[in-house]
Amino acid sequence: MNELAHQADKVELRRSLLKTRQSMMETEWREKSDRICTNLLSFPLFEQAKTILAYFSFRQEPDLTPLFTNTPHQWGFPRCVGNSLCWHIWKPQDSVKRGTYGIIEPHPDAPTIAHTEVDLILVPSVACDKQGYRLGYGGGYYDRLLSSPEWATKPTIGIVFEFAFLPQLPVEPWDMPLWNVCTETGLKNHLFKR
């Protein structure tokens, strides 16, 4: 397949999956999001992590908000800075603002988190496949992060609804497979070899 056709396939797949996700009724979205949170809570990698990087739900991504309160974990959230992600500590009482692309993010003056402190990254995804690859929004923020030497060894869990957990995605040479994927039906970590 030539490069243009490959890119067109990714664009069309992304559009179709986002449309499906955004057409979910709020009750279904909430119920499936809550099941994802429950699945994460029982996962040893999650339970043992002290500092976890997460995301604020955008465009009906699975909502992880129930995880952020009454928790022993320190939470970090991203802020887009140029073409990189800068990670900040965030607690439920901290304020947020709308940043690049309309995504909620911590304030720039919130304390930052060094990569050495991070135990686990919950990665927002449009789709994930059975090999651990993900389809993002096309900005490359997570691809750049996860391929950099200081972040490449951090455990990752892609977060998607089951309809977006696919047999195979188009893969680029720079794509880094995730360690795990979590959907409302459970964790898929047994599928990936690292």
Buried (B, 14 or more C-beta within 10 A) or exposed (E): EEEEEEBEEBEEBBEEBBEEBEEBEEEEBEEBBBBBBEBBEEBEBBEEBEBBBBBBBEEBBBBBEBBBEEEEBBBBBBBBEEEEBBBBBBEEEBEBEEBEEEBEBBEEEBEBBEBEBBBBBBBBBBBBBBBBBBBBBEEEBBBBBBEEEEBEEBBBBBBBBBBBBBEEBBBEEEBBBBBBBBBBEBBBBEEBEE
